[in-house]
């Protein structure tokens, strides 16, 4: 009875789609679709006169579109959480990007992304405030014997006061993502510009490189059944970070090149890498941020000589929906572990992003909470 | 008889596709297709089990793909010219990006692009040489009362010798393109890094902004039937360039802020804007580059007081296929006009990109020829 009632309500709810759709901020200039309504539904439209079926594939669910007399298919998803989501179209069994959207790298592909307006979107909005720069960098990696590519955020004023030197945050993307994630859908530059303008964060440099196992030589994919965090995976990137990326950064930018002025953070796989790398190099980093990527335990700290003395911050965060339905393999309860870490005397912070899952809105908010805690000692 | 023979040869040629396809440099990391062979054919592959037909749409021609027993469609185009081309897939009438390619902005959309290896690709290859940076800039435009977005290339050494100041080239994209064109498919940064490393060009700053009429307020689209170059179109961007972009650049970067150290160039629509804007502001720019966008005549110079005295270079270029089949509305023969300009005493150069059309390979080569001529007076 309860199930039947729920089914009926669900159908009613679908029929009552709120007709206040607006072109999305992630729709290509000059195009009308994709659109988003106040419920967070995504409506797409594509001309495909000869197709059998067209679907929008978002949040691991496919929703059917309907064809009109001109061969144009239109349809919408169920309401989505606030923030950014990857999606694609399915046209007669072909998974393809929506030709109306902007493109982002995630789920191991360049493809469509959609922005659902969030109640707190002001913190990553483009405003008329002093702006830093996101710089595209090519450099040679001795460790990998190849050219590499990263993005570096320099804060407002970096090119004005040429005597000033800055701390550095090394900020990593998740699995199936790359160095474009944080500067693009992560909106790192805009978050920092706004925080700095409001006096909430100190200006610092942010290096966003590619931590994927596919970029390392030898290809250090974690072995089947290996436990999390996969040490080989993290260690492949650790070599590159310690031997190539940090020296390149300290050479190319006006950094304060010591462990007290260096932070590392990452999301999901990047959080696991952050944990493994900062525990293995307690003299290299003083500030640690793990977003949706596990936590650091009192035992981890006890097993790592030097970590407690050097560490200034351990910041752990999750989306609320991740905690409600905790992903396997992330160890114990991260909130409890972080509280124990704080009780043990470390400056440990735990943050929960409300009503978001393992997605970019959780990570934008995590950066927004994390950045003001950095380099203030 | 001749036609029949040609038709037969064409079919034979198609049947004898050379089977040396390799994954393209513009294919997404980890994907196999799109591929390119030594003839310059583009082979694509996409799973679309329920589709009636799938085509690759490139160079204004659609080529049918063939379905295998697993519902995977594969097929290739006729040979394409060397260099970069936009393309798309057609799945049952839906024009969509190829899910295997990287994405570029052109033809007024973000979509697929493909790189056909060129005999001269070394000049824009990624090498282990000192690299400049391409910086993403947000700034407020008083003229348009809006935030704007551009890319700025700073040469190798810009962050090392902090007392040095640099000349500036303002470099514009074509119609249906945007500020991503030159730094992405134009490979501006790599072309300059290589030229500077070889001692062929002096280091200078390059500003790549958005010159589309859709970015200007009021929206100054050229009127129906208006002659080329469309003055309103160019003037809309001229206001933004003179009043916003140049002052922003001179404020944010270590420029030499005078007309003798300022160049403007552009491709197609950007070339027409360059002509209109440099003729209207002979004291602001000394070096002029028009790539596939017409030419400057002796009469233009005679009608523009001050231009002859201040100008250091007029560079005009085309792809050879454009000259063979000259586009209407570009005025007289650009080679003759440029020769007359040279005879009149100006430093005029005419360059023809061999075996290329109105496409990026012509413009990459034009930049490669143009840059060494700049700022050497």
Interface residues (C-beta under 8 A of the other chain):
Chain A: X28 X29 X30 X31 X46 X47 X48 X49 X50 X51 X52 X53 X54 X71 X88 X89 X91 X92 X93 X94 X95 X96 X97 X98 X99 X102 X103 X108 X109 X110 X111 X126 X127 X128 X131 X133 X134 X135 X136 X137 X138 X139 X140 X147 X159 X162 X178 X183 X189 X193 X214 X252 X253 X254
Chain B: X28 X29 X30 X31 X46 X47 X48 X49 X50 X51 X52 X53 X54 X71 X88 X89 X91 X92 X93 X94 X95 X96 X97 X98 X99 X102 X103 X108 X109 X110 X111 X126 X127 X128 X131 X133 X134 X135 X136 X137 X138 X139 X140 X147 X159 X162 X178 X183 X189 X193 X214 X252 X253 X254
